[in-house]
Amino acid sequence: MIRKAVTTDEAAVRQCAENAYVRYVAAIGRKPAPMVADFAAQIASGHVHVAVGGDGRLQGFVVFFRRDDHMFLENVAVEPAAAGRGIGKSLIAFCEAEARRLGLGAVHLYTNLKMTENLSIYPRLGYVEVARRSDDGFDRVFFEKHFGDVSR
């Protein structure tokens, strides 16, 4: 089940981010941006949605919001113990469905160059690489997925 995050989810969201991204700290040379995000503000803004299992435990989360004519997918993370079950794909699909529901024609996102598995995952989900550049001190790869006619 995917639902909008509430204030009481903050600790679990933060722990999920820590668990999902800690493996990249050495490669990047510091904590990736998702590990230091202001989750309280993001939750309060309604930008965070969580995937919870039948036991009510958080399995992953996604952060997204409208930016001009597209949805910006800022973060998606899955608890390592829940990895490989399609939770990340479901969270991304949820973001895409919300973009379509709002009549937006695309989802934009970026990932860190050092998160090499993402460089193959996003293209398999229909995302196209559009740029690589240093941004906020991180080497990032930017992707976009366009939906075409969203009025259907």
N, CA, C and O atoms as a GROMACS GRO file, in nm:
protein
  608
    1MET      N    1   0.083  -0.118   0.000
    1MET     CA    2   0.000   0.000   0.000
    1MET      C    3   0.088   0.125   0.000
    1MET      O    4   0.186   0.132   0.075
    2ILE      N    5   0.055   0.221  -0.084
    2ILE     CA    6   0.125   0.348  -0.088
    2ILE      C    7   0.029   0.455  -0.037
    2ILE      O    8  -0.086   0.463  -0.081
    3ARG      N    9   0.078   0.536   0.056
    3ARG     CA   10  -0.004   0.644   0.112
    3ARG      C   11   0.083   0.766   0.137
    3ARG      O   12   0.206   0.758   0.140
    4LYS      N   13   0.016   0.880   0.154
    4LYS     CA   14   0.088   1.003   0.187
    4LYS      C   15   0.150   0.987   0.325
    4LYS      O   16   0.086   0.936   0.417
    5ALA      N   17   0.275   1.032   0.339
    5ALA     CA   18   0.343   1.026   0.468
    5ALA      C   19   0.281   1.125   0.566
    5ALA      O   20   0.233   1.232   0.527
    6VAL      N   21   0.284   1.088   0.692
    6VAL     CA   22   0.238   1.176   0.800
    6VAL      C   23   0.356   1.201   0.893
    6VAL      O   24   0.459   1.134   0.886
    7THR      N   25   0.339   1.299   0.981
    7THR     CA   26   0.447   1.340   1.071
    7THR      C   27   0.511   1.223   1.144
    7THR      O   28   0.632   1.219   1.161
    8THR      N   29   0.430   1.128   1.188
    8THR     CA   30   0.484   1.015   1.264
    8THR      C   31   0.566   0.920   1.179
    8THR      O   32   0.630   0.829   1.233
    9ASP      N   33   0.568   0.937   1.047
    9ASP     CA   34   0.650   0.855   0.959
    9ASP      C   35   0.793   0.905   0.948
    9ASP      O   36   0.880   0.834   0.896
   10GLU      N   37   0.820   1.028   0.997
   10GLU     CA   38   0.951   1.089   0.972
   10GLU      C   39   1.068   1.002   1.015
   10GLU      O   40   1.163   0.985   0.937
   11ALA      N   41   1.066   0.947   1.133
   11ALA     CA   42   1.180   0.867   1.181
   11ALA      C   43   1.201   0.745   1.091
   11ALA      O   44   1.315   0.712   1.059
   12ALA      N   45   1.095   0.679   1.051
   12ALA     CA   46   1.108   0.561   0.965
   12ALA      C   47   1.157   0.600   0.826
   12ALA      O   48   1.236   0.526   0.766
   13VAL      N   49   1.112   0.714   0.773
   13VAL     CA   50   1.159   0.762   0.643
   13VAL      C   51   1.309   0.792   0.652
   13VAL      O   52   1.386   0.752   0.564
   14ARG      N   53   1.349   0.863   0.756
   14ARG     CA   54   1.491   0.897   0.773
   14ARG      C   55   1.576   0.770   0.785
   14ARG      O   56   1.683   0.761   0.726
   15GLN      N   57   1.528   0.672   0.863
   15GLN     CA   58   1.603   0.547   0.879
   15GLN      C   59   1.611   0.471   0.747
   15GLN      O   60   1.715   0.413   0.716
   16CYS      N   61   1.504   0.471   0.670
   16CYS     CA   62   1.505   0.406   0.539
   16CYS      C   63   1.608   0.471   0.449
   16CYS      O   64   1.682   0.401   0.380
   17ALA      N   65   1.614   0.604   0.448
   17ALA     CA   66   1.713   0.675   0.367
   17ALA      C   67   1.853   0.637   0.411
   17ALA      O   68   1.939   0.610   0.326
   18GLU      N   69   1.878   0.634   0.541
   18GLU     CA   70   2.010   0.594   0.592
   18GLU      C   71   2.044   0.453   0.544
   18GLU      O   72   2.154   0.430   0.492
   19ASN      N   73   1.951   0.360   0.562
   19ASN     CA   74   1.976   0.221   0.526
   19ASN      C   75   1.997   0.203   0.376
   19ASN      O   76   2.082   0.124   0.334
   20ALA      N   77   1.921   0.276   0.296
   20ALA     CA   78   1.928   0.260   0.150
   20ALA      C   79   2.052   0.325   0.090
   20ALA      O   80   2.105   0.275  -0.009
   21TYR      N   81   2.098   0.435   0.149
   21TYR     CA   82   2.206   0.512   0.086
   21TYR      C   83   2.342   0.499   0.153
   21TYR      O   84   2.441   0.546   0.096
   22VAL      N   85   2.352   0.437   0.269
   22VAL     CA   86   2.479   0.430   0.340
   22VAL      C   87   2.588   0.362   0.256
   22VAL      O   88   2.706   0.395   0.270
   23ARG      N   89   2.551   0.271   0.170
   23ARG     CA   90   2.649   0.200   0.088
   23ARG      C   91   2.719   0.290  -0.013
   23ARG      O   92   2.821   0.251  -0.070
   24TYR      N   93   2.665   0.410  -0.036
   24TYR     CA   94   2.725   0.501  -0.134
   24TYR      C   95   2.819   0.604  -0.071
   24TYR      O   96   2.888   0.675  -0.144
   25VAL      N   97   2.823   0.613   0.060
   25VAL     CA   98   2.901   0.718   0.126
   25VAL      C   99   3.048   0.710   0.085
   25VAL      O  100   3.107   0.812   0.051
   26ALA      N  101   3.108   0.592   0.089
   26ALA     CA  102   3.250   0.579   0.055
   26ALA      C  103   3.276   0.616  -0.091
   26ALA      O  104   3.373   0.686  -0.119
   27ALA      N  105   3.192   0.572  -0.183
   27ALA     CA  106   3.213   0.600  -0.325
   27ALA      C  107   3.199   0.749  -0.356
   27ALA      O  108   3.273   0.803  -0.438
   28ILE      N  109   3.104   0.815  -0.290
   28ILE     CA  110   3.078   0.956  -0.317
   28ILE      C  111   3.173   1.045  -0.237
   28ILE      O  112   3.206   1.156  -0.279
   29GLY      N  113   3.218   0.995  -0.121
   29GLY     CA  114   3.309   1.072  -0.037
   29GLY      C  115   3.238   1.153   0.070
   29GLY      O  116   3.303   1.224   0.147
   30ARG      N  117   3.108   1.144   0.076
   30ARG     CA  118   3.025   1.208   0.179
   30ARG      C  119   2.885   1.151   0.167
   30ARG      O  120   2.855   1.076   0.074
   31LYS      N  121   2.800   1.188   0.262
   31LYS     CA  122   2.663   1.139   0.257
   31LYS      C  123   2.593   1.194   0.132
   31LYS      O  124   2.602   1.313   0.104
   32PRO      N  125   2.524   1.107   0.058
   32PRO     CA  126   2.445   1.156  -0.055
   32PRO      C  127   2.334   1.249  -0.005
   32PRO      O  128   2.290   1.239   0.110
   33ALA      N  129   2.289   1.337  -0.092
   33ALA     CA  130   2.186   1.435  -0.056
   33ALA      C  131   2.064   1.373   0.011
   33ALA      O  132   2.012   1.432   0.106
   34PRO      N  133   2.014   1.257  -0.035
   34PRO     CA  134   1.894   1.202   0.029
   34PRO      C  135   1.912   1.166   0.177
   34PRO      O  136   1.814   1.154   0.250
   35MET      N  137   2.036   1.148   0.221
   35MET     CA  138   2.059   1.113   0.360
   35MET      C  139   2.049   1.234   0.453
   35MET      O  140   2.034   1.219   0.574
   36VAL      N  141   2.056   1.353   0.397
   36VAL     CA  142   2.055   1.474   0.480
   36VAL      C  143   1.936   1.564   0.447
   36VAL      O  144   1.934   1.681   0.485
   37ALA      N  145   1.839   1.510   0.379
   37ALA     CA  146   1.720   1.587   0.340
   37ALA      C  147   1.640   1.628   0.464
   37ALA      O  148   1.648   1.565   0.569
   38ASP      N  149   1.563   1.735   0.450
   38ASP     CA  150   1.474   1.782   0.556
   38ASP      C  151   1.340   1.710   0.540
   38ASP      O  152   1.244   1.765   0.485
   39PHE      N  153   1.335   1.586   0.589
   39PHE     CA  154   1.215   1.506   0.572
   39PHE      C  155   1.094   1.564   0.642
   39PHE      O  156   0.982   1.549   0.594
   40ALA      N  157   1.114   1.631   0.756
   40ALA     CA  158   1.001   1.692   0.826
   40ALA      C  159   0.933   1.794   0.736
   40ALA      O  160   0.810   1.796   0.725
   41ALA      N  161   1.012   1.879   0.672
   41ALA     CA  162   0.955   1.980   0.582
   41ALA      C  163   0.891   1.916   0.460
   41ALA      O  164   0.785   1.960   0.416
   42GLN      N  165   0.956   1.813   0.405
   42GLN     CA  166   0.901   1.746   0.288
   42GLN      C  167   0.768   1.677   0.319
   42GLN      O  168   0.675   1.680   0.239
   43ILE      N  169   0.761   1.616   0.436
   43ILE     CA  170   0.636   1.551   0.477
   43ILE      C  171   0.528   1.657   0.499
   43ILE      O  172   0.414   1.641   0.455
   44ALA      N  173   0.563   1.765   0.567
   44ALA     CA  174   0.467   1.872   0.593
   44ALA      C  175   0.415   1.933   0.463
   44ALA      O  176   0.300   1.978   0.458
   45SER      N  177   0.498   1.935   0.359
   45SER     CA  178   0.458   1.990   0.230
   45SER      C  179   0.377   1.892   0.147
   45SER      O  180   0.327   1.928   0.040
   46GLY      N  181   0.362   1.768   0.194
   46GLY     CA  182   0.286   1.667   0.121
   46GLY      C  183   0.362   1.604   0.007
   46GLY      O  184   0.302   1.548  -0.084
   47HIS      N  185   0.495   1.613   0.010
   47HIS     CA  186   0.577   1.563  -0.100
   47HIS      C  187   0.623   1.418  -0.081
   47HIS      O  188   0.681   1.360  -0.173
   48VAL      N  189   0.598   1.359   0.033
   48VAL     CA  190   0.648   1.225   0.063
   48VAL      C  191   0.532   1.126   0.068
   48VAL      O  192   0.429   1.152   0.130
   49HIS      N  193   0.551   1.014   0.000
   49HIS     CA  194   0.457   0.903   0.006
   49HIS      C  195   0.536   0.779   0.048
   49HIS      O  196   0.652   0.762   0.009
   50VAL      N  197   0.473   0.694   0.126
   50VAL     CA  198   0.541   0.576   0.179
   50VAL      C  199   0.473   0.448   0.132
   50VAL      O  200   0.352   0.444   0.112
   51ALA      N  201   0.553   0.346   0.115
   51ALA     CA  202   0.503   0.212   0.087
   51ALA      C  203   0.512   0.135   0.218
   51ALA      O  204   0.619   0.126   0.279
   52VAL      N  205   0.399   0.080   0.260
   52VAL     CA  206   0.397   0.004   0.383
   52VAL      C  207   0.349  -0.138   0.355
   52VAL      O  208   0.264  -0.161   0.269
   53GLY      N  209   0.404  -0.231   0.430
   53GLY     CA  210   0.366  -0.371   0.415
   53GLY      C  211   0.241  -0.402   0.493
   53GLY      O  212   0.184  -0.315   0.559
   54GLY      N  213   0.197  -0.525   0.485
   54GLY     CA  214   0.079  -0.570   0.555
   54GLY      C  215   0.090  -0.554   0.705
   54GLY      O  216  -0.011  -0.542   0.775
   55ASP      N  217   0.214  -0.553   0.755
   55ASP     CA  218   0.236  -0.535   0.899
   55ASP      C  219   0.242  -0.388   0.939
   55ASP      O  220   0.263  -0.356   1.056
   56GLY      N  221   0.223  -0.298   0.841
   56GLY     CA  222   0.225  -0.155   0.869
   56GLY      C  223   0.363  -0.092   0.870
   56GLY      O  224   0.375   0.029   0.888
   57ARG      N  225   0.467  -0.173   0.851
   57ARG     CA  226   0.605  -0.120   0.852
   57ARG      C  227   0.640  -0.056   0.719
   57ARG      O  228   0.600  -0.103   0.612
   58LEU      N  229   0.714   0.052   0.728
   58LEU     CA  230   0.759   0.123   0.608
   58LEU      C  231   0.858   0.035   0.532
   58LEU      O  232   0.954  -0.016   0.589
   59GLN      N  233   0.834   0.019   0.402
   59GLN     CA  234   0.924  -0.058   0.316
   59GLN      C  235   1.002   0.031   0.222
   59GLN      O  236   1.108  -0.008   0.172
   60GLY      N  237   0.952   0.151   0.198
   60GLY     CA  238   1.019   0.246   0.110
   60GLY      C  239   0.941   0.375   0.105
   60GLY      O  240   0.832   0.386   0.163
   61PHE      N  241   0.997   0.472   0.036
   61PHE     CA  242   0.929   0.601   0.022
   61PHE      C  243   0.972   0.668  -0.107
   61PHE      O  244   1.073   0.633  -0.167
   62VAL      N  245   0.893   0.766  -0.147
   62VAL     CA  246   0.923   0.846  -0.265
   62VAL      C  247   0.892   0.992  -0.231
   62VAL      O  248   0.795   1.021  -0.162
   63VAL      N  249   0.976   1.082  -0.282
   63VAL     CA  250   0.955   1.226  -0.265
   63VAL      C  251   0.941   1.285  -0.405
   63VAL      O  252   1.030   1.271  -0.489
   64PHE      N  253   0.828   1.352  -0.430
   64PHE     CA  254   0.808   1.417  -0.560
   64PHE      C  255   0.716   1.536  -0.544
   64PHE      O  256   0.640   1.546  -0.449
   65PHE      N  257   0.725   1.627  -0.640
   65PHE     CA  258   0.641   1.746  -0.640
   65PHE      C  259   0.638   1.806  -0.780
   65PHE      O  260   0.726   1.784  -0.862
   66ARG      N  261   0.533   1.884  -0.803
   66ARG     CA  262   0.517   1.952  -0.932
   66ARG      C  263   0.621   2.062  -0.943
   66ARG      O  264   0.645   2.138  -0.848
   67ARG      N  265   0.681   2.070  -1.060
   67ARG     CA  266   0.774   2.177  -1.090
   67ARG      C  267   0.742   2.223  -1.233
   67ARG      O  268   0.777   2.155  -1.330
   68ASP      N  269   0.677   2.337  -1.244
   68ASP     CA  270   0.636   2.391  -1.374
   68ASP      C  271   0.546   2.290  -1.446
   68ASP      O  272   0.439   2.255  -1.397
   69ASP      N  273   0.591   2.242  -1.564
   69ASP     CA  274   0.509   2.155  -1.647
   69ASP      C  275   0.538   2.006  -1.629
   69ASP      O  276   0.494   1.924  -1.709
   70HIS      N  277   0.613   1.971  -1.523
   70HIS     CA  278   0.649   1.830  -1.502
   70HIS      C  279   0.650   1.798  -1.352
   70HIS      O  280   0.645   1.888  -1.268
   71MET      N  281   0.656   1.670  -1.323
   71MET     CA  282   0.673   1.624  -1.186
   71MET      C  283   0.823   1.603  -1.166
   71MET      O  284   0.891   1.547  -1.252
   72PHE      N  285   0.872   1.648  -1.052
   72PHE     CA  286   1.013   1.625  -1.019
   72PHE      C  287   1.019   1.515  -0.914
   72PHE      O  288   0.967   1.531  -0.804
   73LEU      N  289   1.082   1.404  -0.949
   73LEU     CA  290   1.100   1.292  -0.858
   73LEU      C  291   1.234   1.313  -0.788
   73LEU      O  292   1.340   1.292  -0.847
   74GLU      N  293   1.228   1.356  -0.664
   74GLU     CA  294   1.350   1.394  -0.592
   74GLU      C  295   1.420   1.278  -0.525
   74GLU      O  296   1.543   1.278  -0.515
   75ASN      N  297   1.345   1.178  -0.480
   75ASN     CA  298   1.407   1.071  -0.403
   75ASN      C  299   1.317   0.949  -0.405
   75ASN      O  300   1.195   0.961  -0.393
   76VAL      N  301   1.377   0.835  -0.420
   76VAL     CA  302   1.306   0.709  -0.401
   76VAL      C  303   1.402   0.615  -0.330
   76VAL      O  304   1.517   0.599  -0.372
   77ALA      N  305   1.355   0.554  -0.221
   77ALA     CA  306   1.441   0.465  -0.143
   77ALA      C  307   1.359   0.347  -0.093
   77ALA      O  308   1.240   0.359  -0.064
   78VAL      N  309   1.426   0.233  -0.085
   78VAL     CA  310   1.363   0.110  -0.037
   78VAL      C  311   1.452   0.050   0.070
   78VAL      O  312   1.575   0.046   0.056
   79GLU      N  313   1.391   0.003   0.176
   79GLU     CA  314   1.467  -0.066   0.280
   79GLU      C  315   1.540  -0.184   0.216
   79GLU      O  316   1.479  -0.261   0.141
   80PRO      N  317   1.670  -0.201   0.245
   80PRO     CA  318   1.744  -0.313   0.185
   80PRO      C  319   1.676  -0.449   0.208
   80PRO      O  320   1.681  -0.535   0.120
   81ALA      N  321   1.614  -0.469   0.322
   81ALA     CA  322   1.547  -0.597   0.350
   81ALA      C  323   1.426  -0.619   0.259
   81ALA      O  324   1.381  -0.732   0.243
   82ALA      N  325   1.373  -0.512   0.199
   82ALA     CA  326   1.257  -0.522   0.111
   82ALA      C  327   1.294  -0.509  -0.037
   82ALA      O  328   1.207  -0.510  -0.123
   83ALA      N  329   1.423  -0.496  -0.065
   83ALA     CA  330   1.469  -0.478  -0.203
   83ALA      C  331   1.438  -0.601  -0.288
   83ALA      O  332   1.432  -0.713  -0.238
   84GLY      N  333   1.420  -0.576  -0.418
   84GLY     CA  334   1.398  -0.686  -0.511
   84GLY      C  335   1.254  -0.732  -0.520
   84GLY      O  336   1.226  -0.833  -0.585
   85ARG      N  337   1.162  -0.662  -0.457
   85ARG     CA  338   1.021  -0.700  -0.457
   85ARG      C  339   0.935  -0.608  -0.543
   85ARG      O  340   0.813  -0.621  -0.544
   86GLY      N  341   0.998  -0.515  -0.614
   86GLY     CA  342   0.923  -0.424  -0.699
   86GLY      C  343   0.870  -0.301  -0.629
   86GLY      O  344   0.791  -0.226  -0.686
   87ILE      N  345   0.912  -0.278  -0.506
   87ILE     CA  346   0.862  -0.164  -0.429
   87ILE      C  347   0.910  -0.033  -0.491
   87ILE      O  348   0.832   0.061  -0.506
   88GLY      N  349   1.037  -0.027  -0.527
   88GLY     CA  350   1.089   0.094  -0.590
   88GLY      C  351   1.015   0.126  -0.720
   88GLY      O  352   0.978   0.240  -0.745
   89LYS      N  353   0.994   0.024  -0.803
   89LYS     CA  354   0.919   0.042  -0.928
   89LYS      C  355   0.778   0.090  -0.901
   89LYS      O  356   0.726   0.177  -0.972
   90SER      N  357   0.715   0.035  -0.798
   90SER     CA  358   0.579   0.076  -0.764
   90SER      C  359   0.575   0.222  -0.718
   90SER      O  360   0.482   0.295  -0.752
   91LEU      N  361   0.674   0.264  -0.642
   91LEU     CA  362   0.680   0.403  -0.596
   91LEU      C  363   0.701   0.498  -0.714
   91LEU      O  364   0.640   0.605  -0.719
   92ILE      N  365   0.787   0.459  -0.808
   92ILE     CA  366   0.810   0.542  -0.927
   92ILE      C  367   0.683   0.547  -1.011
   92ILE      O  368   0.645   0.653  -1.060
   93ALA      N  369   0.618   0.434  -1.028
   93ALA     CA  370   0.492   0.429  -1.105
   93ALA      C  371   0.386   0.516  -1.038
   93ALA      O  372   0.306   0.579  -1.108
   94PHE      N  373   0.383   0.519  -0.906
   94PHE     CA  374   0.288   0.603  -0.834
   94PHE      C  375   0.314   0.750  -0.866
   94PHE      O  376   0.220   0.825  -0.892
   95CYS      N  377   0.440   0.791  -0.864
   95CYS     CA  378   0.477   0.928  -0.901
   95CYS      C  379   0.433   0.959  -1.043
   95CYS      O  380   0.376   1.066  -1.068
   96GLU      N  381   0.457   0.868  -1.135
   96GLU     CA  382   0.418   0.888  -1.275
   96GLU      C  383   0.266   0.900  -1.287
   96GLU      O  384   0.216   0.984  -1.363
   97ALA      N  385   0.192   0.817  -1.215
   97ALA     CA  386   0.046   0.822  -1.219
   97ALA      C  387  -0.006   0.956  -1.166
   97ALA      O  388  -0.102   1.012  -1.220
   98GLU      N  389   0.058   1.007  -1.062
   98GLU     CA  390   0.018   1.138  -1.009
   98GLU      C  391   0.048   1.248  -1.111
   98GLU      O  392  -0.031   1.342  -1.125
   99ALA      N  393   0.160   1.238  -1.181
   99ALA     CA  394   0.191   1.336  -1.285
   99ALA      C  395   0.085   1.334  -1.393
   99ALA      O  396   0.036   1.439  -1.435
  100ARG      N  397   0.048   1.216  -1.438
  100ARG     CA  398  -0.056   1.204  -1.540
  100ARG      C  399  -0.190   1.257  -1.490
  100ARG      O  400  -0.262   1.327  -1.562
  101ARG      N  401  -0.223   1.224  -1.364
  101ARG     CA  402  -0.349   1.270  -1.305
  101ARG      C  403  -0.358   1.422  -1.305
  101ARG      O  404  -0.465   1.479  -1.324
  102LEU      N  405  -0.243   1.488  -1.285
  102LEU     CA  406  -0.238   1.634  -1.284
  102LEU      C  407  -0.226   1.693  -1.425
  102LEU      O  408  -0.221   1.815  -1.442
  103GLY      N  409  -0.220   1.606  -1.526
  103GLY     CA  410  -0.209   1.653  -1.663
  103GLY      C  411  -0.068   1.694  -1.702
  103GLY      O  412  -0.050   1.766  -1.800
  104LEU      N  413   0.030   1.649  -1.627
  104LEU     CA  414   0.169   1.682  -1.657
  104LEU      C  415   0.223   1.583  -1.760
  104LEU      O  416   0.185   1.466  -1.761
  105GLY      N  417   0.310   1.631  -1.846
  105GLY     CA  418   0.359   1.548  -1.955
  105GLY      C  419   0.489   1.475  -1.930
  105GLY      O  420   0.536   1.403  -2.018
  106ALA      N  421   0.548   1.492  -1.810
  106ALA     CA  422   0.678   1.429  -1.789
  106ALA      C  423   0.712   1.419  -1.640
  106ALA      O  424   0.655   1.489  -1.556
  107VAL      N  425   0.806   1.331  -1.613
  107VAL     CA  426   0.871   1.323  -1.482
  107VAL      C  427   1.019   1.346  -1.507
  107VAL      O  428   1.078   1.286  -1.597
  108HIS      N  429   1.079   1.432  -1.427
  108HIS     CA  430   1.223   1.458  -1.432
  108HIS      C  431   1.284   1.408  -1.301
  108HIS      O  432   1.220   1.412  -1.196
  109LEU      N  433   1.408   1.362  -1.309
  109LEU     CA  434   1.479   1.318  -1.190
  109LEU      C  435   1.628   1.324  -1.217
  109LEU      O  436   1.672   1.345  -1.330
  110TYR      N  437   1.706   1.307  -1.111
  110TYR     CA  438   1.850   1.290  -1.127
  110TYR      C  439   1.895   1.184  -1.029
  110TYR      O  440   1.828   1.154  -0.931
  111THR      N  441   2.013   1.130  -1.058
  111THR     CA  442   2.077   1.035  -0.968
  111THR      C  443   2.225   1.069  -0.965
  111THR      O  444   2.276   1.140  -1.052
  112ASN      N  445   2.293   1.019  -0.865
  112ASN     CA  446   2.436   1.042  -0.854
  112ASN      C  447   2.509   0.949  -0.950
  112ASN      O  448   2.473   0.832  -0.965
  113LEU      N  449   2.610   1.002  -1.015
  113LEU     CA  450   2.691   0.924  -1.109
  113LEU      C  451   2.746   0.796  -1.045
  113LEU      O  452   2.763   0.695  -1.113
  114LYS      N  453   2.774   0.801  -0.916
  114LYS     CA  454   2.831   0.685  -0.845
  114LYS      C  455   2.727   0.579  -0.812
  114LYS      O  456   2.762   0.468  -0.772
  115MET      N  457   2.599   0.610  -0.829
  115MET     CA  458   2.493   0.512  -0.806
  115MET      C  459   2.468   0.440  -0.938
  115MET      O  460   2.363   0.454  -1.001
  116THR      N  461   2.568   0.363  -0.978
  116THR     CA  462   2.574   0.308  -1.113
  116THR      C  463   2.454   0.220  -1.151
  116THR      O  464   2.414   0.220  -1.267
  117GLU      N  465   2.396   0.147  -1.056
  117GLU     CA  466   2.282   0.062  -1.092
  117GLU      C  467   2.164   0.147  -1.139
  117GLU      O  468   2.085   0.102  -1.222
  118ASN      N  469   2.150   0.268  -1.086
  118ASN     CA  470   2.042   0.356  -1.131
  118ASN      C  471   2.056   0.396  -1.277
  118ASN      O  472   1.958   0.422  -1.346
  119LEU      N  473   2.180   0.400  -1.324
  119LEU     CA  474   2.204   0.440  -1.463
  119LEU      C  475   2.150   0.338  -1.562
  119LEU      O  476   2.129   0.370  -1.679
  120SER      N  477   2.126   0.215  -1.516
  120SER     CA  478   2.061   0.116  -1.602
  120SER      C  479   1.915   0.094  -1.566
  120SER      O  480   1.835   0.056  -1.651
  121ILE      N  481   1.880   0.117  -1.440
  121ILE     CA  482   1.740   0.097  -1.397
  121ILE      C  483   1.648   0.199  -1.463
  121ILE      O  484   1.546   0.161  -1.520
  122TYR      N  485   1.683   0.328  -1.456
  122TYR     CA  486   1.592   0.430  -1.509
  122TYR      C  487   1.565   0.414  -1.659
  122TYR      O  488   1.450   0.427  -1.700
  123PRO      N  489   1.666   0.386  -1.742
  123PRO     CA  490   1.634   0.363  -1.884
  123PRO      C  491   1.539   0.245  -1.906
  123PRO      O  492   1.456   0.249  -1.996
  124ARG      N  493   1.551   0.140  -1.824
  124ARG     CA  494   1.459   0.026  -1.838
  124ARG      C  495   1.316   0.065  -1.802
  124ARG      O  496   1.221   0.000  -1.845
  125LEU      N  497   1.301   0.173  -1.725
  125LEU     CA  498   1.167   0.221  -1.688
  125LEU      C  499   1.117   0.330  -1.782
  125LEU      O  500   1.014   0.393  -1.757
  126GLY      N  501   1.191   0.353  -1.892
  126GLY     CA  502   1.147   0.448  -1.993
  126GLY      C  503   1.206   0.588  -1.980
  126GLY      O  504   1.165   0.678  -2.052
  127TYR      N  505   1.301   0.606  -1.890
  127TYR     CA  506   1.364   0.737  -1.872
  127TYR      C  507   1.483   0.751  -1.967
  127TYR      O  508   1.554   0.655  -1.995
  128VAL      N  509   1.501   0.875  -2.016
  128VAL     CA  510   1.608   0.905  -2.110
  128VAL      C  511   1.706   1.001  -2.041
  128VAL      O  512   1.666   1.100  -1.981
  129GLU      N  513   1.834   0.968  -2.051
  129GLU     CA  514   1.936   1.057  -1.996
  129GLU      C  515   1.941   1.185  -2.079
  129GLU      O  516   1.948   1.180  -2.202
  130VAL      N  517   1.937   1.300  -2.011
  130VAL     CA  518   1.937   1.428  -2.082
  130VAL      C  519   2.058   1.516  -2.048
  130VAL      O  520   2.086   1.610  -2.121
  131ALA      N  521   2.129   1.486  -1.939
  131ALA     CA  522   2.244   1.569  -1.903
  131ALA      C  523   2.326   1.501  -1.793
  131ALA      O  524   2.277   1.415  -1.720
  132ARG      N  525   2.452   1.544  -1.786
  132ARG     CA  526   2.541   1.508  -1.675
  132ARG      C  527   2.612   1.638  -1.637
  132ARG      O  528   2.666   1.708  -1.722
  133ARG      N  529   2.610   1.667  -1.507
  133ARG     CA  530   2.681   1.787  -1.463
  133ARG      C  531   2.700   1.783  -1.312
  133ARG      O  532   2.635   1.706  -1.241
  134SER      N  533   2.789   1.866  -1.264
  134SER     CA  534   2.809   1.884  -1.121
  134SER      C  535   2.702   1.980  -1.072
  134SER      O  536   2.680   2.086  -1.130
  135ASP      N  537   2.635   1.941  -0.963
  135ASP     CA  538   2.524   2.019  -0.910
  135ASP      C  539   2.528   2.005  -0.758
  135ASP      O  540   2.524   1.894  -0.706
  136ASP      N  541   2.535   2.116  -0.687
  136ASP     CA  542   2.544   2.114  -0.540
  136ASP      C  543   2.661   2.029  -0.491
  136ASP      O  544   2.653   1.968  -0.384
  137GLY      N  545   2.768   2.024  -0.568
  137GLY     CA  546   2.886   1.949  -0.528
  137GLY      C  547   2.879   1.800  -0.555
  137GLY      O  548   2.967   1.725  -0.512
  138PHE      N  549   2.776   1.755  -0.625
  138PHE     CA  550   2.760   1.613  -0.660
  138PHE      C  551   2.765   1.599  -0.812
  138PHE      O  552   2.718   1.687  -0.884
  139ASP      N  553   2.822   1.488  -0.860
  139ASP     CA  554   2.818   1.457  -1.002
  139ASP      C  555   2.686   1.385  -1.029
  139ASP      O  556   2.664   1.273  -0.982
  140ARG      N  557   2.598   1.452  -1.104
  140ARG     CA  558   2.463   1.400  -1.123
  140ARG      C  559   2.434   1.370  -1.268
  140ARG      O  560   2.488   1.432  -1.360
  141VAL      N  561   2.346   1.271  -1.286
  141VAL     CA  562   2.296   1.232  -1.418
  141VAL      C  563   2.146   1.260  -1.417
  141VAL      O  564   2.074   1.211  -1.330
  142PHE      N  565   2.101   1.338  -1.515
  142PHE     CA  566   1.962   1.383  -1.521
  142PHE      C  567   1.884   1.300  -1.623
  142PHE      O  568   1.934   1.273  -1.733
  143PHE      N  569   1.763   1.260  -1.586
  143PHE     CA  570   1.677   1.178  -1.669
  143PHE      C  571   1.540   1.243  -1.681
  143PHE      O  572   1.498   1.320  -1.594
  144GLU      N  573   1.471   1.212  -1.791
  144GLU     CA  574   1.334   1.256  -1.811
  144GLU      C  575   1.254   1.142  -1.874
  144GLU      O  576   1.307   1.062  -1.951
  145LYS      N  577   1.127   1.137  -1.838
  145LYS     CA  578   1.034   1.044  -1.902
  145LYS      C  579   0.914   1.126  -1.945
  145LYS      O  580   0.848   1.189  -1.861
  146HIS      N  581   0.885   1.126  -2.075
  146HIS     CA  582   0.772   1.201  -2.129
  146HIS      C  583   0.659   1.106  -2.161
  146HIS      O  584   0.682   0.994  -2.207
  147PHE      N  585   0.535   1.150  -2.138
  147PHE     CA  586   0.418   1.064  -2.154
  147PHE      C  587   0.345   1.085  -2.284
  147PHE      O  588   0.258   1.004  -2.318
  148GLY      N  589   0.376   1.190  -2.359
  148GLY     CA  590   0.298   1.217  -2.480
  148GLY      C  591   0.167   1.282  -2.443
  148GLY      O  592   0.163   1.372  -2.359
  149ASP      N  593   0.060   1.236  -2.505
  149ASP     CA  594  -0.073   1.295  -2.483
  149ASP      C  595  -0.127   1.244  -2.349
  149ASP      O  596  -0.167   1.128  -2.338
  150VAL      N  597  -0.127   1.332  -2.247
  150VAL     CA  598  -0.176   1.292  -2.115
  150VAL      C  599  -0.326   1.312  -2.099
  150VAL      O  600  -0.381   1.283  -1.993
  151SER      N  601  -0.392   1.361  -2.202
  151SER     CA  602  -0.536   1.385  -2.192
  151SER      C  603  -0.618   1.257  -2.210
  151SER      O  604  -0.738   1.255  -2.186
  152ARG      N  605  -0.552   1.149  -2.253
  152ARG     CA  606  -0.624   1.022  -2.274
  152ARG      C  607  -0.659   0.955  -2.145
  152ARG      O  608  -0.720   0.848  -2.146
   0.00000   0.00000   0.00000
